[in-house]
């Protein structure tokens, strides 16, 4: 045996055998690859030989080809031409894009020209002249004569159509080529060609396709270019005060851009406005106009609600003019949108004589159909001038756009300057925003709980959201299930009052549904409340109702500075009659600009109450109770004084509206 080093260097006995096997395996693989390459080369050579043989056979067939005896050659007939001999039934198509005097003359001249041309050409018989007046060439939808021509073509009523140019036929490339192709193929045995005189193109000539495509694209380009020129021209005229005007019901326009009242048509317009203010719905007004057979601008005597609304919404009826209210964004599809500063526009106040006064027009616009009652009385704005409810303003769902500033200004009308200052200070003390200089020696420092902490499903409550006010069943029950109420609001005292009233009162609101839950859709009033109280719009607010009965009179009062805050959705928080599911009292910020609380909070209270320990001070409670307890039977029944609505000013009274409606109907 050798040394350990010698043993380490000595190879294994089976190593030569393993090397031999590996070499054999590599040789077999190399041989297989060589065979594959050889087979592929042979296959490629065979394919090339076969292809060369086929090529040679083709050459021999062409070289040896000959015409057999008796073969007859037939030439193609001449290409179609507009001057082909033989009888033809010929139609013509003419179009102008507007109804101006110049283009009316043009359409008449085209009709006369084609009639004389067809009748004066031998072998031609006039089928019809189709003429679209005041129709755009970018769309087929409103070109009634063009559509009639295509139907007649499908019925083989003509052999050929004459047209002045491609642009008269269509300014839309797709429509132009599609209609021409349809004329060729709708009856393959009877193709109908169109001859465009200006371009000298006859569509049945197969050589005209490229030229026709080019002219169709040029017509489309010209249409878009014309639109751009008109936009620029419109911009220039608006800046110079030259506003385009058109005829409309009640007016005719002059060449110098003035609108002149047409008295007979103006009766229809005025009836629409005054009848709507009096209490008629748009459907009822439309029925009256239809029964009276009052004509529209187009001469029709059938009216509908949308037509009435359109007339009331057009500023030209009260003497103003809004130039470029809408714009066209796609000339081919004629897609129009409202012009929200996309292009230059102008609003000219007092541009011409109005059929109705601006005050009546503003009243109509402010008078929401969704807020009207079932009675025909025009709702009034009223302010209580005397008594414990002095300064309270009536709230009407029908009047839109009355904001917190207007409510404050209306409230201020009930006071002198000194009185208003005192009421402001008193309101701040009642709400706890300012302390009184005189403190009661009795129960000084004591606190009493806020009533809102103890609300249940049996408590009369009011829930305010950003679009509506809901009164619970308990509210309806407390007011003896009356059908109509009057809603009052005092922006300084931060209080809302409801009291029963008769249905014929001009400030009455029908409030109760079949389930005895009252819900008022008063989005504008709710917006005013949220702005005045600086509430977050994400929340709803619930308030406890305080009922007061004096003799036969009754009202319910809600203080807006004592809310229960509803954070979650209505289905999670429960409605106005639902039980409160959250037992832990939580206090959160609820003014604008504050961070929102956690999502799991459903009910909460104002964060400033968290430092009250138990509730409000006894002094503050006594001051608030004194304000309520001083109410007398006369105070509760005190009616407000009707005031002029600041949104639109003075309008006719109900008797005056009724008299004018009767006079207008008699004159029709």
C-alpha positions as CSV (number, residue, x, y, z in Angstrom):
1,X,0.0,0.0,0.0
2,X,1.2,3.5,-0.8
3,X,1.3,6.6,1.3
4,X,-1.9,8.6,1.9
5,X,-0.9,11.1,-0.7
6,X,-0.3,8.3,-3.3
7,X,-3.7,6.9,-2.4
8,X,-5.3,10.3,-3.0
9,X,-3.8,10.7,-6.5
10,X,-4.6,7.2,-7.7
11,X,-7.6,7.1,-10.1
12,X,-10.6,4.9,-9.6
13,X,-10.6,1.6,-11.3
14,X,-13.9,2.2,-13.3
15,X,-13.0,5.7,-14.6
16,X,-11.8,4.5,-18.1
17,X,-15.1,2.6,-18.6
18,X,-17.2,5.8,-17.8
19,X,-15.2,8.0,-20.2
20,X,-15.7,5.4,-23.0
21,X,-19.5,5.4,-22.5
22,X,-19.7,9.2,-22.6
23,X,-17.7,9.4,-25.8
24,X,-20.0,6.8,-27.5
25,X,-23.1,8.7,-26.4
26,X,-21.7,12.0,-27.9
27,X,-20.8,10.3,-31.1
28,X,-24.4,8.9,-31.5
29,X,-25.9,12.3,-30.9
30,X,-23.6,13.9,-33.5
31,X,-24.5,11.3,-36.0
32,X,-28.2,11.7,-35.5
33,X,-27.9,15.5,-36.0
34,X,-25.9,15.0,-39.2
35,X,-28.6,12.7,-40.5
36,X,-31.4,15.3,-39.7
37,X,-29.5,18.0,-41.5
38,X,-28.9,15.8,-44.5
39,X,-32.6,14.9,-44.7
40,X,-33.7,18.6,-44.5
41,X,-31.3,19.5,-47.2
42,X,-32.6,16.7,-49.4
43,X,-36.3,17.8,-48.8
44,X,-35.5,21.5,-49.7
45,X,-33.9,20.4,-52.9
46,X,-36.9,18.3,-53.8
47,X,-39.3,21.3,-53.2
48,X,-37.1,23.6,-55.3
49,X,-37.1,21.1,-58.2
50,X,-40.9,20.8,-58.1
51,X,-41.4,24.5,-58.1
52,X,-39.0,25.0,-61.1
53,X,-40.9,22.3,-63.0
54,X,-44.2,24.0,-62.4
55,X,-42.7,27.3,-63.6
56,X,-41.5,25.7,-66.8
57,X,-44.8,24.1,-67.5
58,X,-46.5,27.5,-67.2
59,X,-44.1,29.0,-69.6
60,X,-44.7,26.2,-72.2
61,X,-48.5,26.6,-71.8
62,X,-48.4,30.4,-72.5
63,X,-46.0,29.9,-75.5
64,X,-48.2,27.3,-77.1
65,X,-51.5,29.0,-76.4
66,X,-53.7,29.8,-79.5
67,X,-57.2,31.0,-80.3
68,X,-59.5,28.3,-81.4
69,X,-61.5,28.7,-84.5
70,X,-65.1,29.9,-84.0
71,X,-64.3,31.9,-80.9
72,X,-66.3,35.2,-80.7
73,X,-65.0,38.2,-78.8
74,X,-67.7,40.5,-77.1
75,X,-66.6,44.1,-76.2
76,X,-67.8,45.8,-73.0
77,X,-70.5,48.3,-73.6
78,X,-69.5,52.0,-73.3
79,X,-69.1,53.5,-69.9
80,X,-72.3,55.2,-68.7
81,X,-72.6,58.9,-69.5
82,X,-75.1,61.6,-68.7
83,X,-75.5,62.1,-72.5
84,X,-76.3,58.5,-73.3
85,X,-79.0,58.2,-75.9
86,X,-82.4,56.6,-75.1
87,X,-85.4,57.7,-73.0
88,X,-84.7,58.6,-69.3
89,X,-86.9,59.5,-66.4
90,X,-85.0,62.3,-64.7
91,X,-85.3,63.9,-61.3
92,X,-83.5,66.8,-59.7
93,X,-82.5,67.6,-56.1
94,X,-82.0,71.2,-54.8
95,X,-81.2,72.4,-51.3
96,X,-80.6,75.6,-49.4
97,X,-79.5,75.8,-45.8
98,X,-81.6,78.7,-44.5
99,X,-84.9,80.4,-45.2
100,X,-83.6,83.8,-45.8
101,X,-85.0,85.9,-48.6
102,X,-81.9,85.4,-50.8
103,X,-82.0,81.6,-50.4
104,X,-85.7,81.3,-50.9
105,X,-85.1,83.0,-54.2
106,X,-82.3,80.6,-54.9
107,X,-84.4,77.5,-54.3
108,X,-87.1,78.9,-56.6
109,X,-84.6,79.6,-59.3
110,X,-83.1,76.1,-59.0
111,X,-86.5,74.4,-59.2
112,X,-87.4,76.5,-62.3
113,X,-84.0,75.8,-63.9
114,X,-84.2,72.0,-63.6
115,X,-87.8,71.9,-64.7
116,X,-87.0,73.7,-67.9
117,X,-83.7,71.8,-68.5
118,X,-85.3,68.4,-68.1
119,X,-88.4,69.2,-70.1
120,X,-86.2,70.8,-72.8
121,X,-83.9,67.8,-73.3
122,X,-84.9,65.2,-75.9
123,X,-85.7,61.8,-74.5
124,X,-85.8,63.1,-70.9
125,X,-89.0,63.0,-68.9
126,X,-89.4,65.0,-65.7
127,X,-90.1,62.9,-62.7
128,X,-90.0,65.5,-59.9
129,X,-87.8,68.3,-58.4
130,X,-87.1,67.5,-54.8
131,X,-86.2,70.7,-52.8
132,X,-85.2,71.0,-49.1
133,X,-85.5,74.5,-47.9
134,X,-83.7,75.7,-44.7
135,X,-82.0,72.3,-44.2
136,X,-78.4,71.6,-43.4
137,X,-76.4,69.4,-45.6
138,X,-74.4,67.8,-42.8
139,X,-77.3,65.5,-41.7
140,X,-80.0,63.5,-43.5
141,X,-82.3,63.2,-40.6
142,X,-84.4,66.4,-41.3
143,X,-84.1,66.6,-45.1
144,X,-87.6,65.2,-45.8
145,X,-87.5,65.8,-49.5
146,X,-84.2,64.0,-49.8
147,X,-85.6,61.0,-47.9
148,X,-88.7,61.0,-50.2
149,X,-86.4,61.0,-53.3
150,X,-84.5,58.0,-51.9
151,X,-87.7,56.1,-51.4
152,X,-88.8,56.9,-54.9
153,X,-85.5,55.7,-56.2
154,X,-85.9,52.4,-54.4
155,X,-89.2,52.1,-56.2
156,X,-87.5,52.7,-59.6
157,X,-89.4,55.9,-60.3
158,X,-86.4,57.6,-62.0
159,X,-83.3,56.7,-64.0
160,X,-81.1,59.6,-63.1
161,X,-80.9,62.5,-60.7
162,X,-79.5,66.0,-61.4
163,X,-77.8,68.1,-58.7
164,X,-76.0,71.4,-58.8
165,X,-72.9,70.2,-56.8
166,X,-71.7,67.6,-54.4
167,X,-72.0,70.1,-51.5
168,X,-75.8,70.5,-52.3
169,X,-76.2,66.7,-52.2
170,X,-74.4,66.3,-48.8
171,X,-71.6,68.0,-46.9
172,X,-71.0,64.8,-44.9
173,X,-68.5,62.5,-46.7
174,X,-69.9,59.3,-45.2
175,X,-73.5,60.2,-45.9
176,X,-72.7,61.4,-49.5
177,X,-70.8,58.2,-50.5
178,X,-73.3,55.9,-48.7
179,X,-76.3,57.4,-50.5
180,X,-74.6,57.3,-53.9
181,X,-73.7,53.7,-53.3
182,X,-77.2,52.9,-52.3
183,X,-78.6,54.4,-55.5
184,X,-76.3,52.1,-57.5
185,X,-77.1,48.9,-55.6
186,X,-80.6,49.1,-54.2
187,X,-81.8,47.7,-57.6
188,X,-78.7,46.2,-59.3
189,X,-80.6,45.8,-62.6
190,X,-81.7,49.4,-62.4
191,X,-78.9,51.5,-61.0
192,X,-79.5,55.2,-60.6
193,X,-76.8,57.7,-61.2
194,X,-76.4,61.2,-59.9
195,X,-74.9,63.9,-62.2
196,X,-73.2,66.8,-60.4
197,X,-73.1,69.7,-62.8
198,X,-70.5,71.9,-61.2
199,X,-67.9,69.0,-60.9
200,X,-69.1,67.3,-64.1
201,X,-69.3,63.9,-62.3
202,X,-71.6,61.1,-63.2
203,X,-71.7,58.5,-60.4
204,X,-72.4,55.5,-62.7
205,X,-69.0,56.1,-64.4
206,X,-66.5,53.8,-62.7
207,X,-63.7,56.3,-63.4
208,X,-65.4,58.9,-61.2
209,X,-64.9,57.2,-57.8
210,X,-61.6,58.9,-56.9
211,X,-62.8,62.3,-58.1
212,X,-66.1,61.9,-56.2
213,X,-64.2,61.0,-53.0
214,X,-62.1,64.1,-53.3
215,X,-65.0,66.4,-53.9
216,X,-67.0,64.9,-51.0
217,X,-64.1,65.5,-48.7
218,X,-63.8,69.1,-50.0
219,X,-67.5,69.6,-49.3
220,X,-67.1,68.4,-45.8
221,X,-64.0,70.6,-45.3
222,X,-66.0,73.6,-46.7
223,X,-68.8,72.9,-44.2
224,X,-66.4,72.9,-41.3
225,X,-64.6,76.0,-42.6
226,X,-67.9,77.7,-43.0
227,X,-68.8,76.9,-39.4
228,X,-65.5,78.4,-38.2
229,X,-66.2,81.6,-40.2
230,X,-69.7,81.8,-38.7
231,X,-68.3,81.4,-35.2
232,X,-65.8,84.2,-35.8
233,X,-68.5,86.4,-37.3
234,X,-70.8,85.7,-34.3
235,X,-68.0,86.7,-31.9
236,X,-67.4,89.9,-33.8
237,X,-71.2,90.8,-33.9
238,X,-71.6,90.1,-30.1
239,X,-68.7,92.4,-29.2
240,X,-70.2,95.1,-31.4
241,X,-73.7,94.7,-29.9
242,X,-75.2,93.3,-33.1
243,X,-77.2,90.3,-31.7
244,X,-78.8,87.9,-34.2
245,X,-82.6,87.8,-33.7
246,X,-85.2,85.4,-35.1
247,X,-89.0,85.4,-35.1
248,X,-90.7,83.8,-32.1
249,X,-94.2,83.6,-30.8
250,X,-95.3,87.1,-29.9
251,X,-92.5,88.8,-31.9
252,X,-91.3,89.5,-35.4
253,X,-87.8,90.7,-36.2
254,X,-86.9,93.6,-38.5
255,X,-83.9,93.9,-40.8
256,X,-82.1,96.2,-38.3
257,X,-82.2,93.5,-35.6
258,X,-85.3,94.8,-33.6
259,X,-88.0,92.6,-32.2
260,X,-91.6,94.0,-32.6
261,X,-94.5,92.7,-30.6
262,X,-97.3,91.0,-32.4
263,X,-100.3,91.8,-30.3
264,X,-102.5,88.8,-31.1
265,X,-99.8,86.3,-30.4
266,X,-98.7,88.3,-27.3
267,X,-102.1,87.4,-25.7
268,X,-101.1,83.7,-25.7
269,X,-97.7,84.5,-24.2
270,X,-99.2,86.7,-21.5
271,X,-101.9,84.2,-20.6
272,X,-99.2,81.5,-20.0
273,X,-97.4,83.7,-17.5
274,X,-100.3,85.1,-15.5
275,X,-102.2,81.7,-15.5
276,X,-99.1,80.0,-14.1
277,X,-98.7,82.6,-11.4
278,X,-102.4,82.2,-10.5
279,X,-101.9,78.5,-9.9
280,X,-102.6,76.7,-13.2
281,X,-100.2,73.9,-14.0
282,X,-98.4,73.8,-17.4
283,X,-100.6,70.9,-18.4
284,X,-103.8,72.8,-17.7
285,X,-102.5,75.9,-19.6
286,X,-101.6,73.7,-22.6
287,X,-105.2,72.2,-22.5
288,X,-106.7,75.7,-22.4
289,X,-104.6,76.9,-25.4
290,X,-105.5,73.8,-27.4
291,X,-109.2,74.3,-26.7
292,X,-108.9,77.9,-27.8
293,X,-107.0,76.8,-30.9
294,X,-104.2,79.3,-30.2
295,X,-101.6,79.0,-32.9
296,X,-97.9,78.4,-32.3
297,X,-95.3,80.1,-34.4
298,X,-95.4,77.2,-36.8
299,X,-99.2,77.5,-37.1
300,X,-100.1,74.4,-35.0
301,X,-102.9,74.5,-32.6
302,X,-102.0,71.5,-30.4
303,X,-100.1,72.4,-27.2
304,X,-98.3,70.4,-24.5
305,X,-96.6,71.1,-21.2
306,X,-93.0,71.4,-22.6
307,X,-94.1,74.1,-25.1
308,X,-95.6,76.1,-22.2
309,X,-92.4,75.8,-20.2
310,X,-90.2,76.8,-23.1
311,X,-92.1,80.0,-23.5
312,X,-91.9,80.9,-19.8
313,X,-88.1,80.1,-19.9
314,X,-87.3,82.4,-22.8
315,X,-85.9,85.7,-21.6
316,X,-87.0,87.5,-24.8
317,X,-90.6,87.4,-23.6
318,X,-89.8,90.0,-20.8
319,X,-87.5,92.2,-23.0
320,X,-84.0,90.8,-22.4
321,X,-81.9,89.0,-24.9
322,X,-79.3,86.3,-24.2
323,X,-77.1,85.8,-27.3
324,X,-75.5,82.4,-27.8
325,X,-77.1,80.4,-25.0
326,X,-76.2,77.2,-26.7
327,X,-73.4,76.1,-29.1
328,X,-73.0,73.3,-31.6
329,X,-70.0,71.1,-30.9
330,X,-70.5,68.6,-33.7
331,X,-71.7,70.0,-37.0
332,X,-72.3,66.6,-38.6
333,X,-74.4,65.2,-35.8
334,X,-75.8,68.7,-34.9
335,X,-75.0,68.1,-31.2
336,X,-75.6,71.2,-29.1
337,X,-74.7,72.0,-25.5
338,X,-75.4,74.8,-23.1
339,X,-72.7,77.5,-23.5
340,X,-71.0,77.5,-20.1
341,X,-68.4,80.2,-21.1
342,X,-67.1,77.9,-23.9
343,X,-67.6,80.8,-26.4
344,X,-68.3,84.5,-26.2
345,X,-71.9,85.3,-25.2
346,X,-73.9,88.4,-24.0
347,X,-77.0,89.2,-22.0
348,X,-78.7,92.4,-23.0
349,X,-81.1,93.7,-20.3
350,X,-84.0,95.7,-21.8
351,X,-83.1,94.9,-25.4
352,X,-86.7,95.3,-26.6
353,X,-90.2,95.8,-25.3
354,X,-91.3,92.9,-23.2
355,X,-94.7,91.1,-23.4
356,X,-94.6,90.6,-19.6
357,X,-92.8,92.7,-16.9
358,X,-89.5,91.5,-15.6
359,X,-91.1,91.2,-12.1
360,X,-93.7,88.7,-13.4
361,X,-91.0,86.8,-15.3
362,X,-88.8,86.6,-12.1
363,X,-91.8,85.4,-10.1
364,X,-92.5,82.6,-12.5
365,X,-88.9,81.5,-12.4
366,X,-88.8,81.6,-8.6
367,X,-92.1,79.8,-8.4
368,X,-91.1,76.1,-8.4
369,X,-93.7,73.7,-9.6
370,X,-92.5,71.1,-7.1
371,X,-93.3,73.3,-4.2
372,X,-96.8,74.5,-5.2
373,X,-99.8,73.4,-3.2
374,X,-103.0,72.0,-4.6
375,X,-104.8,75.3,-4.1
376,X,-104.7,78.0,-6.8
377,X,-103.4,80.7,-4.5
378,X,-100.1,82.4,-5.2
379,X,-98.0,81.9,-2.0
380,X,-97.1,85.1,-0.2
381,X,-94.2,86.1,2.0
382,X,-95.3,87.5,5.3
383,X,-93.6,88.9,8.4
384,X,-95.2,89.1,11.8
385,X,-95.0,92.7,13.1
386,X,-96.3,92.4,16.7
387,X,-96.6,90.1,19.6
388,X,-94.3,87.3,20.9
389,X,-93.8,86.0,17.4
390,X,-92.6,89.4,16.1
391,X,-89.9,89.0,13.4
392,X,-90.9,85.5,12.3
393,X,-91.0,85.1,8.5
394,X,-93.2,82.7,6.6
395,X,-91.5,80.0,4.7
396,X,-93.0,78.8,1.4
397,X,-91.5,75.8,-0.5
398,X,-92.6,77.3,-3.8
399,X,-90.3,80.2,-3.7
400,X,-86.7,79.4,-4.8
401,X,-83.4,81.2,-4.2
402,X,-84.5,82.9,-0.9
403,X,-81.2,82.7,1.1
404,X,-80.1,83.5,4.7
405,X,-79.5,87.2,3.8
406,X,-83.0,87.6,2.5
407,X,-84.6,86.0,5.6
408,X,-82.5,88.3,7.8
409,X,-83.6,91.4,5.8
410,X,-87.2,90.3,6.0
411,X,-87.0,89.7,9.7
412,X,-85.4,93.2,10.2
413,X,-88.4,94.9,8.6
414,X,-90.4,94.1,11.8
415,X,-88.1,96.1,14.0
416,X,-86.7,99.6,14.4
417,X,-82.9,99.8,14.5
418,X,-82.8,100.0,18.3
419,X,-85.3,97.1,18.6
420,X,-83.3,95.0,16.2
421,X,-80.1,95.5,18.2
422,X,-81.9,94.5,21.4
423,X,-83.3,91.4,19.7
424,X,-79.8,90.4,18.5
425,X,-78.4,90.7,22.0
426,X,-81.3,88.8,23.5
427,X,-80.9,86.1,21.0
428,X,-77.2,85.7,21.8
429,X,-78.1,85.4,25.5
430,X,-80.9,82.9,24.9
431,X,-78.4,80.8,22.8
432,X,-75.7,81.1,25.5
433,X,-73.3,83.1,23.2
434,X,-73.4,86.1,25.6
435,X,-73.9,86.4,29.3
436,X,-76.4,88.7,31.0
437,X,-75.1,91.4,33.3
438,X,-77.9,90.6,35.8
439,X,-77.6,87.2,37.4
440,X,-80.4,85.5,39.4
441,X,-79.6,85.0,43.0
442,X,-81.8,81.9,43.0
443,X,-80.2,78.7,41.8
444,X,-77.1,80.5,40.7
445,X,-74.6,78.0,39.2
446,X,-77.2,75.3,38.9
447,X,-77.7,73.4,35.6
448,X,-80.6,71.7,34.0
449,X,-80.5,68.9,31.3
450,X,-81.2,69.7,27.7
451,X,-84.5,68.2,26.5
452,X,-82.9,66.8,23.4
453,X,-81.1,64.2,25.5
454,X,-84.4,62.5,26.3
455,X,-85.9,62.2,22.8
456,X,-87.7,59.0,22.0
457,X,-90.0,57.7,19.3
458,X,-92.9,59.3,21.2
459,X,-91.3,62.8,21.2
460,X,-92.4,65.4,18.7
461,X,-89.4,66.1,16.6
462,X,-88.2,67.8,13.4
463,X,-85.3,66.4,11.3
464,X,-83.5,68.8,8.9
465,X,-81.4,67.5,6.0
466,X,-79.8,69.4,3.2
467,X,-82.9,69.1,1.0
468,X,-86.0,68.5,3.2
469,X,-87.6,68.8,6.6
470,X,-89.4,65.8,8.2
471,X,-91.8,66.0,11.1
472,X,-92.5,62.9,13.2
473,X,-95.9,61.3,13.7
474,X,-96.0,62.8,17.2
475,X,-95.8,66.3,15.6
476,X,-98.8,65.5,13.4
477,X,-100.7,64.0,16.3
478,X,-99.9,67.0,18.6
479,X,-101.4,69.4,16.0
480,X,-104.6,67.3,15.8
481,X,-103.7,65.8,12.4
482,X,-104.4,69.1,10.7
483,X,-104.1,69.1,6.9
484,X,-102.2,72.4,6.4
485,X,-99.6,74.3,8.5
486,X,-97.8,77.6,8.4
487,X,-94.0,77.3,8.7
488,X,-92.3,80.3,10.4
489,X,-88.6,81.1,10.9
490,X,-86.8,83.6,13.0
491,X,-83.1,83.8,11.9
492,X,-81.9,85.8,15.0
493,X,-83.7,83.6,17.6
494,X,-82.6,80.5,15.7
495,X,-86.1,79.1,16.0
496,X,-88.7,77.4,13.7
497,X,-92.4,77.4,14.4
498,X,-95.3,75.4,12.9
499,X,-98.9,76.1,13.5
500,X,-102.2,74.9,11.9
501,X,-103.8,77.1,9.3
502,X,-106.7,77.0,6.8
503,X,-106.2,75.6,3.3
504,X,-107.1,78.9,1.6
505,X,-104.4,80.9,3.4
506,X,-101.8,82.1,0.9
507,X,-99.0,80.9,3.3
508,X,-100.4,77.4,3.9
509,X,-98.4,74.3,3.2
510,X,-100.1,70.9,2.8
511,X,-97.8,68.7,4.9
512,X,-99.3,65.4,6.0
513,X,-99.2,62.1,4.0
514,X,-101.2,58.9,4.4
515,X,-98.8,57.6,7.1
516,X,-99.2,60.8,9.1
517,X,-95.5,61.7,8.6
518,X,-95.0,65.1,7.2
519,X,-92.1,65.7,4.8
520,X,-91.5,69.1,3.2
521,X,-89.2,69.4,0.2
522,X,-87.7,72.8,0.9
523,X,-84.1,72.7,-0.4
524,X,-83.6,76.4,-0.6
525,X,-84.8,77.0,2.9
526,X,-82.6,74.1,4.2
527,X,-79.7,75.7,2.4
528,X,-80.4,78.9,4.2
529,X,-80.5,77.1,7.6
530,X,-77.2,75.3,7.0
531,X,-75.6,78.6,6.0
532,X,-77.1,80.5,9.0
533,X,-76.1,77.8,11.5
534,X,-72.8,77.0,9.8
535,X,-73.7,73.3,9.8
536,X,-71.7,70.6,7.9
537,X,-73.7,69.5,4.9
538,X,-72.8,65.9,5.5
539,X,-74.9,65.7,8.7
540,X,-78.6,65.8,9.4
541,X,-80.0,67.5,12.5
542,X,-83.0,66.5,14.8
543,X,-84.7,68.9,17.2
544,X,-87.2,68.4,20.0
545,X,-90.6,70.1,19.5
546,X,-92.1,72.2,22.3
547,X,-95.8,72.4,22.2
548,X,-97.8,75.4,23.5
549,X,-101.6,75.6,23.7
550,X,-103.4,78.8,24.4
551,X,-107.2,78.6,24.3
552,X,-108.1,77.2,20.9
553,X,-104.7,78.1,19.4
554,X,-101.7,75.8,19.3
555,X,-98.1,75.9,17.9
556,X,-94.9,73.9,18.1
557,X,-91.5,75.5,18.4
558,X,-88.0,74.1,17.7
559,X,-84.8,75.8,18.8
560,X,-82.1,75.2,16.2
561,X,-79.2,75.6,18.6
562,X,-80.1,72.3,20.5
563,X,-79.6,69.6,17.8
564,X,-79.2,65.9,17.9
565,X,-76.6,65.3,15.2
566,X,-77.3,62.4,12.8
567,X,-74.0,61.3,11.4
568,X,-74.8,57.9,9.8
569,X,-77.1,57.3,6.9
570,X,-80.9,57.4,7.4
571,X,-81.3,53.6,7.2
572,X,-78.7,53.2,9.9
573,X,-79.7,56.0,12.2
574,X,-83.4,55.3,11.9
575,X,-86.1,57.8,10.8
576,X,-87.7,60.5,12.8
577,X,-89.8,57.9,14.6
578,X,-87.1,55.3,15.2
579,X,-85.6,54.4,18.6
580,X,-82.1,55.6,19.3
581,X,-79.7,52.6,19.2
582,X,-76.6,54.2,20.5
583,X,-76.5,54.5,24.3
584,X,-73.1,56.2,24.8
585,X,-73.3,60.0,24.6
586,X,-70.7,61.4,22.2
587,X,-69.8,65.0,21.3
588,X,-68.4,65.9,17.9
589,X,-67.6,69.1,15.9
590,X,-70.4,69.9,13.5
591,X,-69.5,73.3,12.1
592,X,-68.1,73.8,8.6
593,X,-64.3,73.2,8.3
594,X,-64.1,70.7,11.1
595,X,-62.9,67.1,10.7
596,X,-65.5,64.4,10.3
597,X,-65.8,61.9,13.2
598,X,-65.4,58.1,12.9
599,X,-67.8,56.2,10.7
600,X,-69.2,54.1,13.5
601,X,-70.9,57.2,15.2
602,X,-74.6,57.4,14.4
603,X,-75.9,59.9,17.0
604,X,-74.0,62.7,18.7
605,X,-74.3,66.2,20.1
606,X,-72.4,69.5,19.7
607,X,-68.8,69.3,21.0
608,X,-69.2,72.5,23.1
609,X,-71.8,70.7,25.2
610,X,-69.1,68.2,26.5
611,X,-68.0,70.9,29.0
612,X,-71.4,71.5,30.5
613,X,-71.1,68.6,33.0
614,X,-74.8,68.2,33.1
615,X,-76.6,70.7,30.9
616,X,-77.3,74.3,30.3
617,X,-77.3,76.9,33.1
618,X,-80.5,77.4,35.0
619,X,-80.4,81.2,34.1
620,X,-80.3,80.3,30.4
621,X,-83.1,77.9,30.7
622,X,-85.3,80.4,32.6
623,X,-84.6,83.1,29.9
624,X,-85.6,80.6,27.1
625,X,-88.7,79.4,28.9
626,X,-89.8,83.0,29.5
627,X,-89.7,83.6,25.8
628,X,-92.0,80.7,25.2
629,X,-94.3,81.1,28.2
630,X,-95.1,84.7,27.3
631,X,-97.0,83.5,24.2
632,X,-100.7,84.4,24.3
633,X,-103.6,83.1,22.3
634,X,-103.5,86.3,20.3
635,X,-99.7,85.9,19.7
636,X,-100.2,82.4,18.3
637,X,-103.0,83.5,15.9
638,X,-101.2,86.7,14.9
639,X,-101.0,86.9,11.1
640,X,-98.1,88.3,9.2
641,X,-98.1,91.3,7.0
642,X,-97.6,90.5,3.3
643,X,-94.3,91.9,2.1
644,X,-92.9,92.4,-1.4
645,X,-90.7,89.5,-2.4
646,X,-87.1,90.8,-2.7
647,X,-86.3,88.4,-5.5
648,X,-88.6,90.0,-8.0
649,X,-90.4,93.0,-6.5
650,X,-94.1,93.9,-7.0
651,X,-96.4,91.6,-8.9
652,X,-100.2,91.6,-9.4
653,X,-102.4,90.4,-6.6
654,X,-104.6,87.3,-6.9
655,X,-107.7,89.3,-7.8
656,X,-105.8,91.2,-10.4
657,X,-104.4,88.0,-11.9
658,X,-107.8,86.5,-12.1
659,X,-109.3,89.6,-13.8
660,X,-106.5,89.6,-16.4
661,X,-106.9,85.9,-17.2
662,X,-110.7,86.4,-17.7
663,X,-110.1,89.3,-20.0
664,X,-107.5,87.5,-22.1
665,X,-109.7,84.4,-22.5
666,X,-112.6,86.6,-23.6
667,X,-110.5,88.3,-26.3
668,X,-109.3,85.0,-27.8
